[in-house]
Each structure stands twice: as C-alpha cells, then as structure tokens.
Amino acid sequence: MGLYSILLRPFVRKADIEKASRVALRYFEMIERIPGGRLISRWIHNNRPTGLQREVFGIDFYNPIGLGAGLDIYGELYNDLNNLGFSFVEIGPMNADGIRRAIRRIQQDPQNDILAACINEEYLTAFTLAYDFCDFFVIDISANPNTDILDPLLDARLAEEVYKPIVVKLPPALPPSETEDLLDYCLMNGIDGIEARSIEQIRHIVEYTSGRLPIISNHAIETPEQAAEALEAGASLIEVRDGLVRQGPNFVSNIQKYLLNLAKNERNSSRQDSPAAQE
C-alpha cells in the first residue's frame, strides 16, 4: 500500500471531485520534488508499454490513456503527471489569461510528451497564444454549443506553418439532433475529432459518422473495465481524472495492464479459432 492510499485515499474518496483534485495535485507536486522523482515515477509507471501504441489525429500516442482537463488547470505539473503513465495530458479548461499563465510554465519546463490545451473562453485569443506551445487543442463548447466559435479558429490555423489538431468537446446532455448538426459541421469543416462525455454519445457519434471522426472519451472512468468499455464503444483515446484522484497513481498502470491482458486474450482466441489451429 502506497503513501497515497494511506494519506489521501480516505479523504479523496469522500470529498467532492473538485476539492479532491486540488488535494491530489498538491500531493503529486510534493512527490515530484523528491530528487530524481521524475525518473523514478516514469520508471515505475511506464507510459510506453509495448502493444498499446496508436496514431490518432496524425499524432503517435504511446497508449490510449490521457489525463483529462480539470486537474492540472494552469499547467503546473504536466510533465510530472505524464510520468504516472499517461501518454498525453490535457491542461485547462482556460481562457486567455489562463493560457498566458500556462505558457510561462511551459517556457520554464518544456513538455516531455504530448500536451493538449482545453479552451473554454476567449477562444480565438487563447488558441493563437497557445498554438506554438501545445500539440493539439480541445475546444470546450459546453456552455455555448455554437459553431460560430469554431470558424475563427479554423481560419487562424490556416495561417500557421504547422498543422495542429482541433478537437471539439461536446456538452454532456446535447440532444441527438443538435449533436448531429454539430457532427455535420465537423465533418465538412476539418475538425479533427470529438471529445464525448458518455458511452451513449460515443456510440451515437460512431454510428452517425461511420467512424470518420476520432473520439476522445471524457467521462467519469473509475475502473479499467470502464476504460475498456469506452474503447470498445469506439473511442480512440480515453481520458481519466476521477479514477486517478480517487484511487491514486497506480490507476493508470492498472488500466494499461488490463488493456494488455484483453489484447493478449483476443490474440489467443483468434489463434484458437484459426483454420490451422482447428486441423
């Protein structure tokens, strides 16, 4: 049993997720201040297990598991959190002032792995400020699901020398007809992916788009089985926050092991069902 389980888990399991997230962030900050803490953490948790790699949005991910927005809001610990086993970290959600704060941190401590920025206000200013510092962008339109927000960002991207993916984060309870209107816009205008908020949304998106839009699953994943369910439903990547906060730093490694075991079992089953095995 680790320090997190002894010191924090009794509290974070009962506290509301926002308060629990703040406490967890401070714990991770304390641990990573230990000399050599980053190297030790990366060695223990290993975010590059063989067999889980995938390409999404033209980016190579070591595994499908990322840290969702809401924990490292201003980019205080993205490298340290990445060392827990995540293949990418999504900072935010932020407005332009939040992006400026995060950029100062990134300039002091450049990211070691894939970094995404979630933007939920002052979209164009925040997007153009962050463009050179992040690998892809999640545009959170939960408060205002209007495609007029997206047009200036797509225009601004045309002026950049390097193409970077734009992902749209859906509201959690968007009616199916409005979801489909938004998906039509995304397919016709070069949006690179969707961040979905439930298994039902994932399945709807996959069915409606025939799998043409990559999906990041962003809902309260708290078990490896729920992570596997999201991928099975059609997500290309999954994000966790609640499970990490409630269960501690081994949570990501546990998901990795579970997914690797599933893949191994599927390979064994395929061999047993092959004509050569049945002869």
N, C-alpha and C positions, 0 to 999 in steps of 0.2 A: 504494500500500500504506500503510495507516494505522499509527498507533502500536501499536494493539492487536496487529496482525499481526506487527509487528517484535518487540515486547517480550514479549507474553504467549502468543501462539498456540503457539510451540514447547513451552511448559510445559503449558498447559491441555489440549492435545490428548493428552498422555501421563498426566497426573495423574488420580487418581480424581475423580469429579464433585463430591464434597463439598469437597475441597481446592481444586479448580479454581474452584468457585463463590466461595469465600472470597477468593481472589486476584482474581477478576474484579470482585467487589463493591468491593474497595478501589481498583481501577483506576477504576471508574465514579465513585467518590467523589472521587478526585483530579481527574479531568477536569472534574467539575461544580463544583469550587471555583474554576475559572478565571473571572474576571469576565465576566459575560454568557454563561457556559457553558450555562445552561438555554435561553436564547433561541436560541443558535447550534445547540444539539442539536435543539431542536424544528423549527427551520427546515430543517436538513439531513435529518432522518429523517422528518418529516411523518407524524403518525399520523391524519391526516384526508383520505386520498386519496378523490376522488370515485369512487363505484362500488362500494365495499366496505361501506357502512353497512348495519346491520341492527338490528332490535329483538328482544331476547331477554329473557325474564322481565319484560317491560314496561320494560326499560331500553334506551336508544338507544346502541349501540356504533358508534364511528367506523369500525371494521374488526373482523374476527373474531379478531384475534390478541391474546392476553394473555400476561403473564408468570406462569408457574406458581409455586406456593409452593416454598420451599426455597432461594431466593437471598436475597431481602430479608426475612429471617425476622421481624425486630422493627421493620419499618417505618423503616429508616434512610434509604432513598433512593428511595421510591416515585415521587415527582414526577420525579426525575432519570431513573429507569429508564423511566417512561412516555414521556419525551421521545425515547426511542430508536425510537418508532413503535408502541408498544403502545397499545391502546385501553383496557386495564384492567390493573391489577397486583394479584396475589394475594399478600398478605403471610402469613407463618406458615410451617409449622404452629406453633401456640402453645397454651399453657394460659392460665390466668387471669393469672399473673404476666407472661407474655409480652405479653398484651393490655394490661395496665397500662403496660408499658414502651412499647408502640407508641402508646398513647393520648397519652402525654406528648409524643411526637414529632409526632403529628398536630396537637395543640393548638399547637405551635410553628410548624408548617409545614403548614397545611391542604391537603388533596389538591386538585390541579387537575383531575383526571379520575376515572374510576371506580376505586374501591378495594374489593377484597374481602378478607375475613379468613378464613384457614383455621384451624379449631379442631380439636385432636386430643386434648385432655384437659380435665377440669373444664368440661365442655361448657356447662352452664347458666350458671355464673358468668361464664365468658368471653364467652358470647353476650350476656348482658344488659349487661355492661360495654361491649362493642364496638358495641352496637346503634346508638347515635347518631353513631358515627364512621365507619361503613363503609356501602357501598352494597348489598352482598349478602354472604352467608356460605356458606362451604364447610365442611361438617361431615364430617371425615375419620373414618370408622368402620373403617379398615383393620385396626386392632388388635383390634376387637371389633364385628363386623357384627351389631349388635343394635338393633332398632328402639326398644327401651326408652330408648335415648339420645335419640331424636328427640322423643318425646312431650312432655317438659317444655319443649323449645324452641318447639314449635308452640303450646303453651299460653301461653308467655311472649309470643310475638308477638301474640297476640290482645289483650293489654293495651296494646300500643303504638299510638300515634296514626298512625304512618306504616308502611305495609306494606313490608317488605323481603324479597327472595327468599332462600330456603334451598335450597342445592344439597347433595346427598349424594355424597361421594367414595367410590367402591367400592374394596374390596381388589383387588389386581391379579389374583388367581387364585381368585376366588369361584366355586364350582361353579354351573352353569347353574340348577339347581333353587333354590338359595339366592338367586341373582340375581333370579329371577322372583318369589320370595316378597317380596323387598325392593322390587321394582318395583311389585308389587300394593299394598304398603303406601303407597308414594309416591303412586301414582295416587289412592288412596282418602283420603289424609290431607292433601293440599295441599302436598306437597313440590314445589318449582318446577323442579327439574332434577337431572340426574345428571352427575357427573364420572367419565368412563370412563377405563380405564387401558390399553386396547389397541383396535386396529381391530376385532378379533373381538368385544369387549364392545360397541362402538358398534353393530355390525350386529345383534347379538343384541337389544339394547335397542330399536332402531328396529323390528325385526320384531315383538318381543313386545308393545310398547306402541302399535304402528301410528303411531309418530312423535309420540305425545302428550306425551312428556317431552323438553324441550330437553336437549341433551347438550354438555358441555364435554369435548373430547378432551385428556387429560392422559397422554401417554406420550412416549417419547424422540424427539421430532421433531427431526431434524438436517438436513433438506433441504426446500426449497419443495415438492418433489414429494410428500413425506410429509405436509406440511401440507394440500395439495390432496386427497390420498387420504382423510384424516380427514374433511374437509368433504364429499367425495363419498359417503363411507360413511354420512353422516347427522348428523355433529356440526354444531351451530350455531356454536360457538366453539372455538378451539384455544388451547392453552397451550404455550409453549416455555420451556425453561430450558437444557437441554443444548446445543442448537444455538447459542444466544446465547453461552454460556460458551466453547464450543469454537471458534466462528467469529468472534465479535466483534460490534460494534454495528451493522454493516450487515446482519446476518442478517434482521432484521425487515423492513427495506426490501426486501430481495431476495424475501421471501415475498409482500409486497404487490405488487410488480411482476409476479411470476409469476401470482398470482391475477387481477390486472387483465388480463394478456395472455390467460389462459384465458377470462375473461368476454368479452373482445373477439372472440376466435376463435369462441366459441359464438354470439355475435350475428351475426357474418359468415356462419357456417354456416347459421343459421336463415334469414337473408335469401336465401341462395342456394337453399334448399330450399322457399321460399315459392312459392305458385302464381304470383304476379305475376312473380317472377324467372325462372320457367320458361317464361313465354309468349314 
